[in-house]
Amino acid sequence: MLKKGDGKSIVNISSINYRLGVSGRSIYSSTKAGIIGLTTGLARELGKEGIRINCISPGWVFTERQTREYFDTKDEEKNKKHLENLFSMQSLKIKIQPDDIANHVLFLLSDSSRATTGHNLIVDGGWLLE
């Protein structure tokens, strides 16, 4: 049973992939879209209990796993082309780091976002500019 109270916050993690329509990634994309739907539905449902629920949709984040899977440390030319391709998609030409996502999570968990609920915060370096 949930108790009413100030300062309760949940942050879900989705992905910008829900908007990209990548071939072969339909199931992944639909689950990420579902997380956003869950976020908005629960935000309305649990707001009356003083619980804020938001979501973060990261773009391409340079985690150890992503770097290991997508960059070949032995082929610098291939790495350079892959990085150029990623940067061509982003408005900001930066390598998004896990800390970039963590800082947004911390904001949404803090009292600084006390009036924010039901939102999907896209942290993608400007990939999905609207």
C-alpha positions in Angstrom: 0.0 0.0 0.0 1.3 3.4 -0.9 1.4 6.2 1.6 0.9 9.8 0.7 3.9 12.0 1.1 6.1 14.6 -0.4 9.2 13.9 -2.4 8.4 10.5 -3.8 9.6 10.1 -7.3 10.0 7.3 -9.9 12.1 7.6 -13.0 11.6 5.1 -15.8 14.2 4.6 -18.6 13.0 4.2 -22.2 15.0 5.1 -25.3 14.8 7.3 -28.4 14.5 4.1 -30.3 10.7 4.2 -29.8 10.7 7.1 -32.4 13.3 5.9 -34.9 11.5 3.0 -36.6 14.6 0.9 -36.9 14.2 -2.2 -39.0 14.6 -5.4 -37.0 14.0 -3.5 -33.7 10.2 -3.4 -33.6 9.8 -5.4 -30.4 12.4 -3.3 -28.7 10.9 -0.1 -29.9 7.4 -1.1 -28.9 8.5 -2.0 -25.3 10.2 1.4 -25.0 7.1 3.1 -26.2 5.2 1.1 -23.7 7.4 2.4 -20.9 6.4 6.0 -21.9 2.7 5.0 -21.8 3.2 3.4 -18.4 4.9 6.5 -17.2 2.1 8.9 -18.2 -0.7 6.5 -17.0 0.9 6.0 -13.6 1.7 9.7 -13.3 -2.0 10.5 -13.5 -3.0 7.6 -11.3 -0.4 8.1 -8.5 -0.2 11.9 -8.6 -3.0 12.1 -6.1 -0.7 10.1 -3.7 2.0 12.7 -4.1 4.1 10.5 -6.3 5.8 11.9 -9.4 6.6 9.6 -12.3 8.8 10.6 -15.2 10.8 8.9 -17.9 14.2 9.5 -19.6 14.8 8.4 -23.2 18.5 8.4 -23.8 20.1 8.6 -27.3 23.3 6.7 -28.1 25.2 6.5 -24.8 28.9 5.7 -24.7 28.7 2.9 -22.1 31.5 0.3 -21.9 29.1 -2.3 -23.5 28.1 0.0 -26.4 31.7 0.9 -27.1 32.8 -2.7 -27.0 30.0 -3.9 -29.3 30.1 -1.1 -31.8 33.7 0.0 -32.0 36.6 -2.1 -33.1 39.7 -0.9 -31.3 41.9 -2.3 -34.0 40.3 -0.4 -36.9 40.6 3.3 -36.3 39.2 4.3 -39.7 36.1 2.2 -39.1 35.8 3.8 -35.6 36.1 7.3 -37.0 33.4 6.6 -39.6 31.1 5.2 -37.0 31.6 8.2 -34.8 31.0 10.6 -37.7 27.8 8.7 -38.5 26.6 9.0 -34.9 27.5 12.7 -34.8 25.7 13.4 -38.1 22.5 12.4 -36.3 23.0 14.6 -33.3 22.9 18.4 -33.2 25.4 18.4 -30.3 28.6 16.7 -31.4 29.3 15.1 -28.1 29.8 11.6 -26.8 26.8 11.2 -24.4 28.2 9.6 -21.2 26.3 7.6 -18.5 26.8 10.5 -16.2 24.8 12.7 -18.6 21.8 10.4 -18.1 22.5 10.0 -14.3 22.4 13.8 -13.8 19.0 14.0 -15.4 17.8 11.2 -13.2 19.0 13.0 -10.2 17.2 16.1 -11.2 13.9 14.3 -11.7 14.4 12.6 -8.3 15.1 15.9 -6.6 12.8 18.6 -5.2 13.9 20.8 -8.1 11.4 18.9 -10.2 8.6 18.8 -7.6 6.1 20.1 -10.2 7.1 17.7 -12.9 5.3 14.4 -13.6 4.3 12.4 -16.6 7.1 13.7 -18.8 9.5 11.9 -21.1 12.8 13.7 -21.0 14.8 13.0 -24.1 18.6 13.2 -23.6 20.0 12.5 -27.1 22.3 15.5 -28.0 19.5 16.8 -30.3 19.0 13.6 -32.3 15.2 13.9 -32.3 14.8 17.7 -32.5 11.2 18.5 -33.1 
